[in-house]
Amino acid sequence: MDFSLSEEQLMIRETVREFVRKELAPVAADLDREGRFPEEIIRRMAELDLFGLPFSEEYGGTGDGYLAYVLAVEEISRACASTGITYAAHCSIGTGPIYLFGTEEQKRRWVVPCARGEMLAAFGLTEPDAGSDAGATRTTAVLKGDYWVINGSKCFITNASRAGVAVITAVTEPGRGTAGISSFIVPTDTPGFKVSPPYEKLGLRASDTAEIILEEVRVPRENLLGERGRGFKQFLEVLDGGRISIGALSVGIAQACLDAALAYAKERVQFGRPISKFQAIQFKLADMSTAIELARLAVYRAAWLKDQGLPFTREAAMAKLFASETAVKAALEAVQIFGGYGYIKDYPVERYLRDAKLMVIGEGTSEVQRLVIARQLGC
């Protein structure tokens, strides 16, 4: 077994790390405080070809694979989880469905500009009454002549007001349950496509999250993504890949927590010596480091399996579950190590804690991940 990254993967990680150090880390706290979308950062990421990492050169990507993309997600999220989730949602669940299930024409039309970072993509799955129970979708799409007419709403959608295209799930065959759900490619400038004001969120404040409202939205017949009635199976596969990216995002946040806590523990003096010399603090740091490394390995392995074309549903769920819960625990321990200073905005760990909480909710809660794993075990 070879656990080493290739020279190209190491180069990609170092390139992203340097970009983050120089351009993203210095503005991350301001972006969060102001709730400001990182437009300039996104533009620079496009210039660095980061949006193309998981996609083939044939469709505007770089062909470096999912593991390379995961490395980038981790490094970006280590400085700014808001930027990390903007990037991850665009690549894995926004552009991903079209890349996986689109026709040649659809891929040329939409994947190419998305992989080049010329536009952002969003994925409209969650609804007010269809969260963990995504099969309870109420949005409908009715074929009228050469057009599908879509009505409904989607909530908690990342990149909703910034995207140029959204993949929307809707019921096309009522009464057939999950077998009646289909997916559609919907340009966001289509008449009737509306976006609410962004949510005021606990964390990830610099990411764009809003509700999508669809009122008599008409898209051409050919905008159906894949086969009619296959939408449910499509988004299950898409979410497998998305969970890997959330795992990477979680590892980035957790590593940032460890970095900050370790540096602070070495500087903070109590009872005449740095608190890093006290066993109670050493044990916290050791446990954080151990869990983060295990989470990282789980995420990398799931990404590697995806790159190899091997089954990875169970591994993706495991990676997302363990990494996301590790991020929350690491953030809590970091705040504890900082003490009172960890509770104020002068230090970054309170932001890490706010950002980490969504990791155990988004793209399948921890409870859902456990269900997925149990089903993979044959339960």
N, C-alpha and C positions, 0 to 999 in steps of 0.2 A: 504494500500500500504506500502510495506517494502522497503526502499531505502538503507538498510544496506548491506554491503558485508558479506559473510559468513566467518567463522574463517579461513577456508582453503584459501579463496581468499585474506584475509588480510595477511596471512602468505606468500603467493606467492608474493604479492606486496612488503612486507617488505624484503623478500629475494632478489628480483630483485633490490630494492632500495639500499640495502647494497652493493650488487655487483657493481652497477653503481657508488656509492659513492667511493668505494675503488679502482676499477679497470678501469672503463670507463671514468668517469669525468676527472681524472688527465691527460688523454692522448687525449681527444677529440679535443682540439685546435690543437695539433700537427698533428693528423690524417687529419684534414681539411687543414692545411697549406701545408702539404706534399702531399696531395692527395693520402694518403696511405690506402689501404684496411685493415680493422681491423681483420686480420687473427687470432691473439691470442685471441682477444675478442670473436670472433665467436666460437673458440674452447672451451673457458670457458663457453659460453652460452650453448653449447651442453652438457657439463659436468653437468650443472645445470638443464638439461632436459627442457629448455625453448622452444626448437623447437617442443616439443611434446604436449604442453599445449592444443591446439585446437583439437587434434586427439585422438581417442579412444585407449585404451590399446591394443586392438586386433591388431592394426596396428602400434605398436611401440610408441604410444603416452602416455600421462599421464591421459587422460580423464577428464581434469579439465574444459574444455569448452571454448567458445569463449570470454566470459567476462573475464576470468582469463588471456587469451592471450592478450586481449586488455589492461588490467592493465600493463602487461609486456611491451607492445609496448609503452605505455605512459611514463613509468619510464625510459626506455632506451632512448627514443627520447628527454626526458627532458635534458639529458646530451649530446647526440650525435645523431642528426637526420639521419646522414649517416648510422650509425649502425641500427637505427630504421627502415629505409626503406629497408635495406638489409634483415633484419629479417622479416618485414611485407610482402615484395614481395615473399620471399621464402615460407612462411606459407600460406598466403591467396590466392595468384594467381599462385604460382608455384606448390606447393604440393596440394593445394585445389582442382583443377580440377580432379586430379587422385583420390583423396579421395572421391569426390562427385560422379564421373561418371565412375570410373574404374571398371574393372572386379576384381574378387577375386585375380586372379593371378597377375594382374597389381598392385593392392594395395600391395600385399606381396612383389613384386619385387621393387617397387619404393617408396611407402608411408613409409614403415618401415624404410629404411635408412634415408629418409628425416626427418621423425619425430624424429629420434634419433640424428639428426645433423651430420650424417656421410657424407652427401653430400648436396649441395645447389641445389635449383630448380629455374627455370626461366619460364616466360610466354611470348611467342612470339605472340602478337596480332597486335600491332601498325606497320604501314608501312608508307613509305613516302607519299603515296596518300590515306592512310586510318588511319586517326587519330580519331577525333570525329565521323567521318563516318566510323566506323569499318566494316560496311557491304560492303565497297568498296575494300575488300581484293583482292589482285592480285596474291599472292603466290598460286601455284597450287600443287595438289597431284593427280597423275595418277596411278591407279592400274595396275601393269604389273606382271601377274602371282601371286606369293605369296608375292610380295613386292609393297609398295607404293613408288613412286618416286616423291620427293618434290623439287620444284624449286621456288625461290623467295628471299625476304629479309624482315627483321623486324628491326625497329629502336627504339631507346630509351628503350632498354631492360635492366632492372635491373638484376644484377647477371650474365649477358651474358657470360663473360669469366671465371666465377668462378663456374658455375653450372655443375653438372654431368648429369642433365636431363632437358629438356625443353619441355613444352607443346606448340605446334605450330598449329596455325589455317591456313587452306588452302582451296581453292576452289576445290571440288571434282566433282561437277556437274555444269559446266558452263551454264550460261543463266537462272539459277534458283534464282538468287539474294541471299538473306541471307539464303534461304533454301538449297543452294548448298555448304555451308561452313561446314567443318568437323574439328575435332581436332585430333592431333596425339601426341603420346609420342615419343620424339626423344632423344636418348642418345647423349650427346654432343661430344662423341668421334667417332661418325659415320662419315665415309669418306664423304667429301663434305660439312660438317658442319663447317663453318668458322666464326670467330668473328673479327670485326674491332678493331683497337686500341681504348681504352676508350675515350669517349667524354671529352673535357675540359669544365667543367660546371661552372655556376655562383655559385651554392651552392651544398650541399650534395656531396662535393668533395671527400670524403673518400668512397663513394659507387661506385660500379662497374656498369657503364652504357655504353653500346656499341651497335653496329649494328650486327645483325646476318645475314649471307649470306648462302643461301642453294642452292648448285649446285649439281643436280642429287643425292640428299640424299635419300638413300634407307633404308626404315624401314620395318620390317615384317608386313604382313597383320594384324596380331593381335595387332599391336600398334595403330590401330584406337581407339580413346577414345570415348566410348559410341556408339551411332548409327550414321551411315553415314548421313550427312546433318543436324545434330543437333548441330553443333559447335557454331552457332550464339546464340542459346538459352542457351547453356552451359555457354558461357562467359558472357552473361548478368547476370546469376545467380552468377557466380564467382565474377564478379565486384561488386555485391551488398555487398558481404562479404569483398572484398578489400576496399570498400569505408569506411566501419566501421573502418578498421585498419588505413587508412589514417586520419580519424577523430581523432583517438587516438594519432597518431603521431603528428597531429596538436595541440592537447591539450597539449602534452608534450612540444612542442616548445613554445607555448603561456605561459605555466606555468614557463618555464625557463626565459622568458622575464620579467614576473612579479617579479619573485624572484630576478633577477639582478637589475631591476629598483627600487624595494623597498629598497634593501640593499644600493644601491648607493644614493638614495634620502635621506636616514637617515644619510649618511656620508658626503655628499656634502654640504658645508656651503657657503651660499651667503647672503649678507646683514645681516650678524651677526647671522644667524641661519640655521639649516638644511633645505634644500629645501622641505623636506617632510612636513614641517610646513606651506607651502604656499598652499592656497586652489586650485590654478591652478594645482599643482602637485597631490594633494590629489584626485581631481576629475578624473584625468587621471588614477591613480592607482585603484580607486574605480570602474571605468568603465571597466578597464581591468579585475579585479577580478570577477566582475559580469558576463561578457561575457564568461570568461573561465569556470566558474562554470556551466553556462547554456550549454555550448558546451560539457562539461564532462558528464552532465546528459543525453544529447541527444545521445552521443556515447554509454554510458553504457546501455541505454534503447534499442538501436538498437541491441547491442550485446546480451542482455537478450532475446529479441524477437527471435533472431537466435537460441539461446540455447534452447528455448522452442518449436522450430519447428513452429513458427507462422510467418505470412507474415511480411517482414521487408524492402521491396524494398523502399518504401517512406521514412521510418524512416532512412534508411542508407543514402539515398541521402540528406535528411535534415541535418543529423549529419555531413556528410562530407562537405556540403556546409557551414554550420554555423561555424564549427570548423576550417576549412581551412581559411575562411575569418577572423575569430577571430585571428588566428595565425599571419596573415599578419598585421592586425591592431595593435596587441599587440607588434609586433616587431618594427613597425614604431613609436609607442608611447615610447617604451623603448629607441630607438635611440634618440628621441626628449628629453627625460628626461636626458639622458647622455650628450646631447649637442654635442659639438665638439669631446668629448671623445668617443661618440657612433659611430663616423664615422671612427675610426681607429682600427686596428686589436689588439691593446693591451687589448681591452675589448670584451666580447663575443657577445654583442648584434648585431654587424654588421654581424656576422656569422648566428645568429638566423634569421635575416632579409633575408639573401641570401637563407637560407634553407627553410624558410616559403613560399617563392614565388612558389615553385613547388607544394605545397599543393593545390593551386587553379587551377592547370593545370593537374597534374597526375591523372590517373584512373577516368577520366571524369572531364572536366573543370567546373567551377562554372556555366557557361551557360548551359552545358549539365545537371548538377544536377537540375537546374530550369526546364528544359524540362521534366526530369523524374518525378519531383514532380507534374508538371502541368498535365502530362498524368495520373498520379495516381489519380488526382482530377477529371479526366474524360474530360479534355479539348481536 
